Amino acid sequence: MTDTVVRSETVDGVCTVTLDDPDRKNALSAQLTSELMDALDAAEADEAVRVIVLTNTGNTFCAGANLSERSGRTDAAKPLRRVDPAELFARFGQSAKPYVGKINGHAVAGGMGLVAAMDYSVMLDTATMGFTEVRIGVAPAMISVLCLPKMRAADARASFLRGNRFLAPEGERMGIINRAVSADQLDAVVDEVVADLVKGSPSALAATKQLLATVPTLTTADGFGWTAPLSARLFEGDDAKEGMAAFLEKRAAAWIPETYR
């Protein structure tokens, strides 16, 4: 096993997970996916962590699959953990905690799946994106589950079939990312988003992520039937009692880290 390629740091309730394999453009190698899943498991198990930020070193956020491994042209060491790509891509939406993508570089192929999986994503405006799979003889299969719901049908059809690269502002227009910003704005914009997220209560954020995943799959009648008891439970919960008391008393809620009050 080579040196670690995923790093984590938690400060004031925010865990920053960094893909740190720039020589291989943070490709989804066996080692990187194994370490990434371990880092995410640890962050989600830590009650002190309120928000998880996923970012990168180097000029590429993620170049997708490690083609050397996929083609059998590498003798990579056996990973500590075998990761099903579907499990990796699905976990962000299934998590009770919000994820922010701080996309400090290019993203293509499977990397687009990571970008689209974030609850909120901010990308360097000079970085490029692309569904390049068709140019190596495959298709953007699993990542389409994450990307298609965010995209206009015409944009998805054109970009999937062409396999071309486009700049982050175009990705913002398509709905794949939330913001494309200059390098000198990236930190500030991500910090602003994180500051908003930590003001939400843990149970309310978890419930909101659950309804974002569930309600679009329901009919209108079933949607009201499912959300009514959820709303009732939340209003009866401790977080709601604290939140309403804090609002009426004009103070910060207890769950907000001191730095963000």
Secondary structure, DSSP 8 states (H G I E B T S, - for coil): --S--EEEEEETTEEEEEE--GGGTT-B-HHHHHHHHHHHHHHHH-TT--EEEEEESSSEEE--B-HHHHTT-------SS---HHHHHHHHHH-SS-EEEEE-SEEETHHHHHHHHSSEEEEETT-EEE--GGGGT---HHHHHHHGGGS-HHHHHHHHHH--EEEHHHHHHHTSSSEEE-HHHHHHHHHHHHHHHTTS-HHHHHHHHHHHHHGGGS-HHHHHHHHHHHHHHHHHSHHHHHHHHHHHTTS--TTS-GGG-
